[in-house]
Amino acid sequence: MSGLANDLETRHVLICCGTGGVGKTTTSAVLALSAARLGRRAIVVTIDPAKRLADTLGLEALGNVAHEIPRSRWDADGTGAPDGRMFALMLDTPSTFDELVRRYAHSPEQTERILDNRFYRNVAGSLS
């Protein structure tokens, strides 16, 4: 086995990136679905605030916490490996950075200084 099929079975992380409108969301969802059907635990993550990933997966919405996709959505015919699982989330970049600051700052005062810093707010809000 070679190429993408091998990657789905052996790699821990696959990243789809590119300019807007080239099919990254659809490709990522199909890769995660394929990996789950092979018995892998797969998660597809987006930073796009548009609902494209949720729409692609037939979900109402996604949040900053991984949501397990019901098996019936990605293995309707029941031929996938029994231990496969599929998850999705929309990463909220500013909230994620804020949580890291809260977790690793040395004191509550340092946490507040960082979170209130205008430069930090701009960087955290634009990194996605």
Number of C-alpha atoms within 10 A of each C-alpha: 7 6 7 12 13 10 15 19 15 11 9 10 9 13 8 11 11 8 7 8 7 10 12 17 22 15 12 20 23 16 21 24 27 21 24 26 23 20 16 21 16 24 22 21 20 22 14 13 13 11 14 15 25 19 13 12 18 11 15 8 15 19 14 16 12 16 17 13 17 12 17 9 13 20 18 10 8 11 9 19 14 14 11 18 24 25 19 24 20 22 19 17 16 18 13 13 18 16 13 12 16 17 11 10 14 10 11 10 10 14 18 13 13 17 18 11 10 11 11 16 15 11 12 17 14 10 10 13
